[in-house]
Amino acid sequence: MKSSQPYNIIFQNEQIVAVNKTSGISVGGDRWDESKERLDKILECDLGIPKVFTVHRIDKETSGLVVFAKNKDIHRNLSIAFEQRNVYKCYTAIVHGRPSWKETTCELPLIPNGNKKHMTIIDKFRGKESVTSFKVILSAGNFSVLEVKPVTGRIHQIRVHATALGHPVVCDDLYGKYSPIKLSSFKRAWRGDPHEERPLLARLGLHAQELTLPENQNLTAPLPKDMSSLIKQLEKI
């Protein structure tokens, strides 16, 4: 596999292929622009198979685990498992601020608002049930690393709930403020040249790290280098 490919294969058999995708590529067809590059078509070409079936999606800006089915029967079975919430999902998120809680659950109902930015909003009357659990792993400077477990799977659910709690995911230009994270922003002893400093993270700080499918099939996607480097620097302080 070429290093330029936007994914790495985590697991593959006759039924499924699980990949660790990079930030910046859509899982399937873009809902508003079908001409954009998409992961499912790249996989079909690379694997030499006529069709992979999209079981679930993560945001284009989010990195991490995505599972595709190789036939219609497996696609149906896995889709039902996701719909019935029989799939365990765990994300790592880097957020702004230091939560006052160690663990919390957000249950604010969500609904797409249909605007040009295709955002999701909180709507207590029309919104669908949405549940996300958050746990603080570490806090340093004005940032925190969270373990996030979404129970439901609404569009942008983690990002909206994190923002509602007052701790938006870093580099989120929809629900927070896009600002690349640099070492100088949290390391007091930093003495470099501000004009030459490169950001540690310049994209959405959210990674789909773990999935447990039916029959306890556990899949894990390592953190990408940019998020891993930022977390290591936060651990040092």
DRENKE-283794 format. One line per 4 residues: number of its first residue (from 1); for each residue x, y, z of C-alpha. Coordinates in steps of 0.25 Angstrom, whole numbers, plus 5000, padded with zeros to 4 digits. Each point is the difference from the previous one (the first is absolute). Layout:
<midos>
NUM) X/Y/Z  ...
</midos>
This chain:
<midos>
1) 5000/5000/5000  5005/5014/4996  5003/5009/5012  4992/5011/4993
5) 4987/4992/5002  4990/5006/5010  4998/4987/5008  5007/4988/5006
9) 4993/4986/5000  4998/4996/5015  4993/4987/4997  4995/4992/4988
13) 4993/4987/4997  4990/4995/4990  4989/5008/5007  5005/5013/5004
17) 5012/5010/4999  5003/5010/5011  5009/5012/4997  5006/5011/5008
21) 4997/5012/4991  5007/5013/5001  4993/5014/5002  4995/5007/4988
25) 4993/4989/4991  4985/4996/5000  4997/4985/5003  4989/4999/4989
29) 4994/5010/4991  4999/5014/5004  4986/5004/5003  5001/5013/4993
33) 5011/4997/4990  5001/4986/4994  5012/5004/4991  5009/5001/5013
37) 5011/4989/5003  4994/4989/5008  5006/4989/5008  4991/4989/4996
41) 5003/5001/4985  5015/5001/5003  4999/4987/5008  4992/4993/4988
45) 5011/5004/4991  5012/4996/5009  4994/4987/5005  4995/4996/4986
49) 4986/4997/5004  4987/5006/4993  4993/5005/5012  5003/5003/5015
53) 4987/5004/5008  5001/5011/5010  4995/4995/5013  5002/5013/5008
57) 5006/5014/4999  5009/5009/5007  5002/5015/4997  5009/5004/4988
61) 5009/5008/5010  5001/4988/5010  5011/4990/4999  4999/4985/5004
65) 4992/4987/4999  4990/4997/4989  4994/4987/4997  4996/4996/4986
69) 4992/4987/4996  5004/4992/4988  4986/4994/4997  4986/5004/5002
73) 4996/4990/5011  5012/5004/5009  4996/5015/4997  4986/4997/5005
77) 5004/4993/5012  5010/5011/5004  4991/5011/4997  4989/4994/5009
81) 5011/4999/5011  5003/5014/4999  4986/5004/5000  4996/4992/5012
85) 5013/5006/5007  5006/4986/5001  5014/5006/4996  5009/5006/5010
89) 5007/5013/4996  5011/5008/5006  5007/5013/4995  5011/5008/5005
93) 4998/5015/5000  5009/5012/5003  4991/5012/5005  5002/5014/5005
97) 4999/5003/5014  5001/4992/5013  4987/4993/5004  4995/5001/5014
101) 4995/4986/4999  5008/4987/4999  4989/4993/4993  4986/5005/4994
105) 4990/4996/4990  4993/5009/4991  4986/4997/4995  4996/5012/4992
109) 4991/4996/4988  5006/5004/4987  4994/5003/4986  5007/5005/4987
113) 4996/5014/4998  5001/5000/4984  5009/5013/4999  5011/5001/4990
117) 5010/4995/5009  4992/4988/5003  5001/5001/5015  4993/4992/5011
121) 4993/5008/5011  4994/4997/5013  4984/5000/5000  4993/4995/5012
125) 4987/4999/4992  5003/4994/4987  5014/4994/5003  5003/4985/5000
129) 5005/4993/5012  5015/5002/5001  5009/4995/5011  5015/5002/5002
133) 5009/4996/5012  5013/5008/5003  5011/4997/5009  5012/5009/5002
137) 5014/4993/4998  5009/5011/5002  5000/5016/5001  5011/5009/4997
141) 5001/5014/4997  4987/5004/4994  4997/4987/4994  4995/4986/5004
145) 5000/4986/4994  4987/4993/5001  4995/4986/4998  4987/5001/4993
149) 4989/4989/4999  4989/5003/4991  4987/4991/5002  4992/5006/4989
153) 5006/5004/4986  4995/5013/4996  5007/5009/4990  5011/5008/5007
157) 4995/4995/5013  5013/5000/5008  5004/5014/4995  4986/5006/5003
161) 5000/4994/5014  5014/5004/5003  4997/5014/4997  4987/5000/5008
165) 5008/4996/5012  5009/5012/4998  5012/4992/4994  5000/5000/4985
169) 5009/4990/4993  5013/5008/4995  5001/5005/4986  4985/4998/4998
173) 4996/5011/4990  4985/4997/5001  4997/4999/5015  5012/5007/5006
177) 5012/5008/4995  5010/4996/4990  5014/5003/5005  5012/4990/4998
181) 5005/4995/5013  5015/5004/5002  5010/4997/5011  5001/5014/5004
185) 4985/5001/5003  5002/4991/5013  5015/4999/5003  5004/5011/5008
189) 5015/4998/4998  4999/5000/4985  5011/5009/4994  4999/4997/4985
193) 4997/5010/4989  4985/5002/4999  5002/5003/4985  5006/4986/4997
197) 4992/4992/5010  4992/4989/4993  4987/4995/5007  4999/4987/5007
201) 4986/4998/4995  4993/5008/4989  4987/4991/4998  4988/4995/5008
205) 5005/4994/5013  4991/4988/5000  5004/4985/4997  4991/4988/4999
209) 5009/4991/5008  4992/4987/5004  4989/4992/4995  4994/4987/5005
213) 4991/4993/4990  4990/4988/5003  5007/4987/5005  5010/5009/5008
217) 5009/5003/4988  5008/5011/5005  5007/5010/4990  5010/5011/5004
221) 5006/5011/4992  5013/5007/5005  5000/5015/5002  5005/5008/4988
225) 5014/5006/5002  4994/5014/5001  4991/4997/5011  5009/4991/5007
229) 5011/5011/5000  4991/5010/5006  4996/4991/5011  5014/4996/5003
233) 5004/5015/5002  4987/5002/5009  5005/4988/5008  5013/5006/5002
237) 4994/5013/5007
</midos>
